[in-house]
Amino acid sequence: MLKKEEAVLVLIDIQGKLAQVVEESALVVGNIATMVQGAKLLELPILWLEQYPKGLGPTDERVAEHLTDEKPIEKITFSAYDTEEFVQALQQTGRKKILLAGIEAHICVYQTAAQLLENGYEVEVLADCVSSRTASNREVGIQKMMQLGAQVTSVEMALFEMQQVAKGDTFKAISKLVK
């Protein structure tokens, strides 16, 4: 069971032209923006990564506009776990359940998930928040993460699972977000 006190949202490389050319780009980026807003309502820590921003560009504005309190962690490794600053930030959260979103599903998201799992973290891939340039690579990425032991969820499923009760201001705010 996903609990908000145990979870951290990890955002991988939702940047520049790449964010615009992945399969179902507008839908995926919109879902990630929704997830970020929901994570903030539930007070989850958010770790935000950018792959070589000088070359790939900044995080898509539709997502970045909701990350004004966070600072991106720059990386040049495919797996975020190979970047020391990320590992330290993750350890500082004290949380072991990772909600994973970003691009590309079969490269950076997959390699990050693999190393998180190897290092004792539980990974839940937000299937509607990951993509690749081709649908087949997205599917292979998700399949391989599942084979390694990752769970699969969606924005709406994860937010309501962490919310647990259908009452209160946070519930109302999350309901508005996902409608």
N, C-alpha and C positions, 0 to 999 in steps of 0.2 A: 504494500500500500504506500502510495506516495504521500508524504507529509511535508507541509510547508516548512516546518522547523528543521528538516533534514536535507532539503533540496537547495541546489544552486543552479542557476541558468547560465549556460556557457554558449556564447555566440561566436561563430567562426566565419570570418572572412566574407562578410556581406558587403562587398565593395565594388565600386566603380562599374566599369563596363561588364565585368563578369556577372555582377548581380542582375544585369539587364538581359544577359543572353542565356541564362540557365532556363531549363524547362519550366513553364508556368511561372515565370519570373514575378509578374505583378501579384499573383496569388500568394506565392511563397514569401515574398518580401512583406506583403500585407499581413500575413499570418505571423511572421516574426515580430513585426511592430505590435500586433495585438498581444503576443506572448510577453513581450517586454513590459507593456502596460499592465498586464495581469500579474506578472512577477512583482512589479512595484507595489501593486495593491496588496499583495500577499507578503510583502517585505522580504522577498528572496534576495540573496546576494546575486549580482550579475557580473560575470567575467566576460569581457568583450575583447576579442582578438582581431587583429588586422594583419594580413599577410603582405609584407613589403609594400606599405602604403605609398611610397614614392613612385613605385611602378604601377601598382594596381589601382591607386586612388583611394579616397576616403570611403568610410562606411556609407552606404546608401542613406540619403537624408531622411527617407521615410522611417528608418530605424533609429538613426543617430539623433533625431529630434527628441526622442524619448530617453536618451542616455546622457542628459546634461549633468547628472551627478557622478557619472563614471568616466574613466579615462581608458582609452583603448591600450591594450598590451600589444606591442609590435612584435611580429615574429617573422622568421625566414624559414622555419622548419615546417614541414607538412603537418606533423603532429604538434598540437599545442603543448603536449606533455614534454616535448624536447626543448621547450623554452622555460628557462629557470624562473623568470618573473611570473609566469603563469602558475607553475607548480607551487611557488611560495604563496601567491595570492589564494590559490585553491586551499592549501593547507591552513591558511589563516581563517578561512570560513569555518573550519571544523566540521564541515559537512561531507557526507559520503555518497549522496545521491545526485547524479548529474543529469540535468535536462539539457539535451544537446540539440542545437539548431545551427544551420549555416550551409555554406557551400565550399567545395563541391562534395557531395555525399560519398563518392567513391575514392576521394583522395584525402583531403584534410579532415573532414568529419570522421571518415572511417579510421584513419590512422590515429586520430585523437581518441576515439572510442576504444580502439584496440589497446592502447597504452593505459588508458584509465582503468579498463577491466583488468589488465595485467597487474595493476598497482592497487587492487583491492577496492576500487570504486564501483558503485552500481550505476549503470548508464541506462537512461530512457531517451531514446531518439524520438524527437518530435517529427513524425513522418510528414506532416504538412508544413514543416519549417526547414526541410532539407531538399536540395536539388542539385543537379549536375547539368552540364550542357546538353546531355541526351537523357531521355527517359530510361534507356537500358542501363546506363551507368548509374543512375540514381537507384534503380531497382537492385542492381548488383551490390552497390554500397550498403543499402539497407539489409539485404539478405545476408551479407557477410558479417555485418555487425550483429545480427540476430544469431548467426551460427557461433559467434564468439561469446554469446550470453547477454547481449544487450536486449532490453525490452523496447517495445515500440508503443508510442502513445500519440496523441494529437493535442493541439492547443486546448480545445474545449474540454477534452477528457481530463487532461492534466490539471487545468485550472479548477474545475469542479471537484476533482478528486482531492486536491489540496484544500479547497474551501470547506468541504465536508458537510456544511449545513446550508439549507436553502432559506436563510434569513440574514438580516443585518445589512449594513451599508456596503460592506465589501462584496457580499453576494449580489446585491443590486448593481454595483458598479461592474462586476465581472459579467453579469447577465447582459448588460448594455454593450459591453465590449464585443461579445461573441455573437450578438444578434445582427 
